Amino acid sequence: MHTTPLSPIVAALMVSVASAQTIDFETLPSGAPTADLQFISNEYEAAPFGVRFEIVDRVTGAFIKFPQIAKVGPPRTAFAGCPDNFGADTAVQNAGVCDSFLTDDSALGSVGNLRIVYTTPVVRASSVLLDVDAYSGTFEEWTISASNASGVVIATALVQHSSASPCGGYPGNGTATPWSVESPSGLPEIASIEIAFTGTAPVSQVGVAFDNFTPSEAGIGTPFTGCAPVANSTGFPAILFATGSPAIADNQLRVRAQGLPPNSIGYFLASQTLGNTPMAGGFQGTLCLGGSIGRLSGPGQVQGGGACGLFDLTMDLGLIPQPTGFVAVQPGESWSFQCWYRDGNPGPTANFSDAVSVVFF
């Protein structure tokens, strides 16, 4: 790991998870916490989000009602999740869900389609849907349609159940499945997004569970499959996602690590080389980067995961740290990112998330 030794993390550098472009439904833009079954309509319409939410008829598109906040745990309003199929509205530990998400009703059963309407059209957007699973010979599936200002669908995404069942029960049980849509022209044309149930499971047993919405960013990059993350004290590994744009001129790259131990601290790493070094530095995890590795550990970059166990950082592509100083990302380069974080498992140690690679242009 061609960099200086890991230094103690000074408390003064700690920052709260700041995700100015992500709606996680934990708080309102005012900072006030959301409440279970609270209706959400235009609370996020002002900058920087610029969106409002509604539930519409599946066939006519007519307004029905406003969606509602669901808090993890009972009463069950969206799904029967973890553990073992009986945890009401509870996702797996590293799914990136803290306490809240958005759903369509106050009880199990799909009422209509979730529609997101923009005040100003955007180029791209992304989010996750929770607990898209299969059971009793049926399956859940959601179709996401992005439309322009004329109501013409210009991009779609399909969310299907996964084969994994990390907390027991049905395939896809309690998992978070990411999706992205992007304007094919590269211009800000997405004026609305609609999420419709298109699976074969009974509608009475289905509830949309929508979280971690980035209204103007898409998921980018490719997870490195040659280096598996190691479970931390939560019992699950930390997972890293990249969002934004691979265009250097946009200078929009955000990295997000989730599934971290509550209240852990750490930072992100960057390299143009991938690797696989188990127990790097004597820690429990596996370093998935190689070559020259830079640490994003300057002022404002050291992360405090808080109770939700999330790190989130926006990077400046013109100032990527390396052992010899800062460098600017160049067109055609592939950069890989990973998260290093402290843990107690059971004694003081540290671990790594998985790694994601992004090719820039």
Secondary structure as UniProt FT lines:
FT   HELIX           11..13
FT   TURN            20..21
FT   TURN            29..30
FT   TURN            36..37
FT   TURN            43..44
FT   TURN            47..49
FT   STRAND          51..56
FT   TURN            58..60
FT   STRAND          63..65
FT   STRAND          68..71
FT   STRAND          80..81
FT   TURN            82..85
FT   STRAND          87..88
FT   TURN            93..94
FT   STRAND          100..103
FT   STRAND          113..122
FT   STRAND          124..130
FT   STRAND          134..135
FT   TURN            136..137
FT   STRAND          138..139
FT   STRAND          141..147
FT   TURN            149..150
FT   STRAND          153..160
FT   TURN            166..167
FT   TURN            171..174
FT   STRAND          176..182
FT   TURN            184..185
FT   STRAND          190..197
FT   HELIX           203..205
FT   STRAND          210..214
FT   TURN            215..216
FT   STRAND          218..220
FT   STRAND          222..223
FT   TURN            225..226
FT   TURN            233..234
FT   STRAND          239..244
FT   HELIX           248..250
FT   STRAND          253..258
FT   TURN            262..263
FT   STRAND          265..271
FT   STRAND          273..278
FT   HELIX           280..282
FT   STRAND          286..290
FT   STRAND          294..296
FT   TURN            299..301
FT   STRAND          303..304
FT   TURN            306..309
FT   STRAND          310..315
FT   TURN            317..318
FT   STRAND          320..322
FT   TURN            323..324
FT   STRAND          325..327
FT   TURN            331..332
FT   STRAND          334..344
FT   STRAND          348..359
//
